[in-house]
Amino acid sequence: MSAAPTPPRGPAARWLTGSIADIPTPFDATGAVDIAALARLCERQIEAGASAILVCETAGEASTLTAAEREAVIRAAVTAACNRVRVIAGAGSNATLQAVQNTRQAAAAGADAIMSVVPYLQPAYGRGHLRALPRGRRLNHTAGHPA
């Protein structure tokens, strides 16, 4: 029998619960990010009762966005949220320095928190998985946002 999950602690525990929608990034016919459609998607989730919205993560096509597109998506989500819900921005990357840059960008664009995965497609043989611990601490302290 497994133990019950530990409830979240700290300031994020007050809002990091409930339904958090992972918003897909919409594109227009030319392949550009459709900011108006993104705002509508965010609004739909907020009206449906989401406690926060998540952009630029796996469903948000984060790995295919340019830095300028990522920033525009995060800023659009922050604008749409209008302080009604929190905005979490994906900041993951296989490269730690890129993840740090993404974290800084998310904070500058107004995100309330970031979401970052452990480097993917990297074998964790031997002690390799232990490299994720300092990475997580570094991302958590980069912008002073929950990671």
N, C-alpha and C positions, 0 to 999 in steps of 0.2 A: 504494500500500500504506500502511495507517495504522500508526502506532506502537502498541506494546502499551500497555494501560492502566497508569497509574501506580498501584502498590499503595498502600493507605492508610498514613499515617504517624501517629505520635503515640500517645497512650494508647488512643484509640478503636480503633486498628488491631488490638489484641489481641482484641477481641470483635465488632467491626463487620464480621463475615464470616459466611459460611454462609447458612443459611435464616433469614430474618426474616419472620415472619408478620404480615400486616396484618389485624388482628382486626376483623371487622364488629361494630358495636354492636347487640346484640339488644334488642328491645323486647317488653314483655308486651302482653296483650290491651287494656290501657287506654292504651297508648302511652307508658308510662313505661319508662325504661331498666331492663332485667332484669339486675341485678348478679349474681345467682346463675348465670344462663346465661352471662354474660360470663366469670365465673371458670372455668366448665367449658370454654369455648372456649380460654381462655388455657392451662389445664391440658393440654388435648388437644395443643396446639402444643408445649408444653414437653416432654411425654412423647414426642412425635414427633421431638424433637431440634432444635427451633428454637434458634438461638443468641441470639435476642432476640425480643421481641414489640413490635408497633407498634399503638398505639391512637389514636383521634381524628384519623385521617387520612382520605383520600378514601373508602376502604371502610368507615371507621368513622363515616360520616355527620357528620363534624365540623361542617360548616356548618349543620346543623340542631339541634345541641345547645346548650342554655343553658350559661352559665358554670358553674352548679352541677352540671349533668349532666356536663360535661367533667371537672370536678374529681373527681366520683364515679367516672367511668370510669377515669381515670388512677390514682386511689388503689386501686381494685379490682384493676387490672392489677398494680400494685406489690405488693399483698398476695398475689395469686395467684403472682407470680413468686418471692416469698420468697427473694430473692437467688440464685436458681438460674440465672436469665437476666436480661439487662438489659431495661429498659423504655424504649422510645422513644415520645414523645408528639408527635403532630402539633400544630404551633403556627402553621400558616399562616393568612394572611388577606390579603385584597386591600389592607387598610389597615395600614401599618407599625406604628402605635401599637397596634392590636389584636393584631398578631403579637407585639409586645413584651409585652403583657399576657398573652397565651397562653403565652409562654415563661416568664414569671415564675410563672404558675399551675402549669405543668408541673413546674418545679423545686421549688416549694413542696409539690406533691403527691407528690414522690419520684421523678420520672422521671430516668433516667440521661442522657438526651439528648433533643433535639427534632429534628423534621423540619419544615422550612418550605420551601415552594415560592416561586419568584419571583412577584410579583403576577400573577395571571392575568387574562385578558381585557383586557389593557392593550396597545395597539399599541406596538411598540418601534421607531418611526420615528426616524431620525436618531440622536441620542445618548440616546434614552429608555431603552434597555436598560442604559446605564451607571448608572442610578439603583439597580439591583439590587445593585451591589457594596457601597456603604455600608450598604444595608439588611442584607445578609448579615453584614457585620462587626458591626453593631449587635446583631443577634439573637444572634450567637455570643458576644458579650461581656456580654449582659444578665444571664444567670444563671451564666455560667462553665461552661456545658455545651456539648458538641459540637453544632454545627448543620450 
